[in-house]
Amino acid sequence: MSAVPFLDLSRQYKTIKPDIERAVRRVFDSQRFIMGEVGKRFEEEMAHKTGAKYAIAVASGSDALYLTMLGLGIGANDEVITTSFTFFATAGAISRLGARPVFADIDRRTFNLDPQDVERKITKKTKAILPVHLFGLPCDMAALQAIAKKYGLFVIEDAAQAFGAAYQGSPVGSLGDAAAFSFYPTKNLGGAGDGGLVTTSSKPLAEKIKKLRDHGQSKKYFHAVVGLNSRLDEIQAAVLLVKLKHIDRWNDQRRRHAQAYDKAFADIPPLERPSAPKGMRHVYHLYSVLTSKRDEFAAFLAEKGIGAGVYYPIPMHLQPCYKSLGGKPGDLPVSECVSGEILSLPMYPELSGGDRKKVIDAVQTFFGRKKK
Ligand SMILES: Cc1ncc(COP(=O)(O)O)c(C=O)c1O
């Protein structure tokens, strides 16, 4: 049996190669590589797609988070509540500001922040809630917004994995005070290198972030605030503009693969499938399942040539770099349990029907629904 890679970006590239090459060549012909017309057009299209009034392209998703919080005035002595079950960048951005990440637990069915635990973690120092739409599924934004309103907190979406997802019909990127996207190449909307973007409908915040990403300049060589260099290259913007034309279809393809997996795994009770609560459009950056036999399951899939990955093996509150925050095993039981049981299966638009069948057959075989 031939292998099914966990992810194969070359399949997508083959379908858009001439358009990408043309778009990149145009940037070279212009010799304008930074802060030009292509980037501006990309920002306009991203604002339109997310329903936010403003989109500010930056150098990475990590910087999008950092610059958003910097723009909101979050810094030393402030606390930001976020999920422990995420990629490090979410927490790292809070720490880079000198603020303290406060980790809340997750809901086992969605892998996203548990609003009740968020409310328990609020103190006088809390300034913001930073929900992560993990694996492409929006968080319970109504509950989180209600808490934010009650305590006067900002809500910043980490939408790095969720471009194209929607909550009650509204796209992610328009659900909080601001949102951060990542265009890391493996993301649903991925560039040809690093890239990121902030969306917001607040004009003052948008203007502040525009300055901050360009050394704090409001006009050339006039530095209104201390900023940094975090701009998106024209080449990245050109690649992303090509991909934007296809992203809705690609996300629909991911959703169809997820439906097929869901159907095939429905009668395997030891395998918990990812759930998408009513009113949420999941875009399946990853399709992740839970099983108490995770490591054995992963080894079996590897033996069958099926790619799989553990996202994420160690929750943030137990990371060595956060030891000083005092987190210990048992603090966030759901995040800890999920870290030990989760496994992500191949999920990308270009999976063929044959690939999907191989994945399904291997899963069914491991759980005794088919002969080994
Ligand atoms: C949840 C989450 N937040 C933030 C980031 C940071 O994005 P980037 O890699 O573009 O800095 C990523 C991706 O890497 C992510 O998965």
The ligand as an SDF file (V2000), in Angstrom:
LIG
                    3D

 16 16  0  0  0  0  0  0  0  0999 V2000
   -2.5770   29.0030   17.2480 C   0  0  0  0  0  0  0  0  0  0  0  0
   -1.4150   29.7210   16.6510 C   0  0  0  0  0  0  0  0  0  0  0  0
   -1.1440   30.9690   17.0570 N   0  0  0  0  0  0  0  0  0  0  0  0
   -0.1290   31.6630   16.5330 C   0  0  0  0  0  0  0  0  0  0  0  0
    0.6810   31.1290   15.5520 C   0  0  0  0  0  0  0  0  0  0  0  0
    1.8550   31.9330   15.0870 C   0  0  0  0  0  0  0  0  0  0  0  0
    1.9030   32.1360   13.7370 O   0  0  0  0  0  0  0  0  0  0  0  0
    3.3140   32.3080   12.9710 P   0  0  0  0  0  0  0  0  0  0  0  0
    3.9340   30.9730   12.8470 O   0  0  0  0  0  0  0  0  0  0  0  0
    2.8940   32.8690   11.6400 O   0  0  0  0  0  0  0  0  0  0  0  0
    4.1320   33.2630   13.7500 O   0  0  0  0  0  0  0  0  0  0  0  0
    0.4140   29.8410   15.0700 C   0  0  0  0  0  0  0  0  0  0  0  0
    1.1730   29.2090   13.9820 C   0  0  0  0  0  0  0  0  0  0  0  0
    2.2930   28.9590   13.9200 O   0  0  0  0  0  0  0  0  0  0  0  0
   -0.6480   29.1170   15.6490 C   0  0  0  0  0  0  0  0  0  0  0  0
   -0.9050   27.8620   15.2580 O   0  0  0  0  0  0  0  0  0  0  0  0
  1  2  1  0
  2  3  1  0
  2 15  2  0
  3  4  2  0
  4  5  1  0
  5  6  1  0
  5 12  2  0
  6  7  1  0
  7  8  1  0
  8  9  2  0
  8 10  1  0
  8 11  1  0
 12 13  1  0
 12 15  1  0
 13 14  2  0
 15 16  1  0
M  END
$$$$
